[in-house]
């Protein structure tokens, strides 16, 4: 498997090709270079509750991207909805912190699956460009963003407002893996199945992991639905619609990823990967993180 780096954004036939660790359909083969993603997996020693400890240290859990590379990855494809404000996202570096601002408007065709259209918000995120592995893992928020996609749309976790699994909603998502809510449009999953209109096409995601966004602890989030499996399983179906984290159990080594839905490659670079099954994005934070503001809070 290879992950492709793209040079600085270029404008071609109306499409902006983002830089850094993303596979895109624009540009030529001469614009890309490949780097092998190592196959060694570091699973850690989670407890299955999202609050277990990991054996990794900051020395072998680093990010492969510089602050400038992280900031340069944030870009939208432009307006895709006549009835919505134009999507906006920008990012800059300040003392090794990536400052991201966005209005949260999707840059792909919006399909209403919940009442109302997405509204423009003033979203701000401060993401460390040099993540530090925590001595213990940290629970992801019960509600609210755990990260932000490269198009500026917030990324939420596996929990819906009821405390149940987002998949218990049944048909409540757009084809790109998110929906509109009281806080605006946000992702819960990475979904490009059968679509060429989302952040990436199905063919791009099938060719290898693509950079979906960044978690608030600074580690990148890649697509992994077609490459990796989660190490969580549904152990109590009766809690699926009311308490999804209690409904699922982490079984170390049963899948490709650790308790937080991440892995460390052979070069010591850690990243999270999206999966088709729970927890879909992150099961917990591996890095030190401080979450302030926004709806909800750490899940119990």
ABEGO torsion letter per residue (X at the ends): XBBBBBBBBBBBGGBBBBBEGBBBABEBAAABBBBBBBABBBAEBBAGAGABBBABBAAABBBABBAAAAAAABBBAEBABAABBBBBBBBBBBGGBBBBBBAGBBABBBBBABBEBBBBBBBBBBBBABBBBBABBBBBBABEBABBBAAGBBBBBABBAAGBBAAAAGGABBAAGBBBBAAEBBBABBBABGBAABABBAAAAAAEBBBAEBBAAGBBBBBAAAABBBABBBABAAAAAABAAAABBBBBGABABBAAGBBBBAAGBBBBBBBABOAGBBABBABBBBBBEEBEBBBX
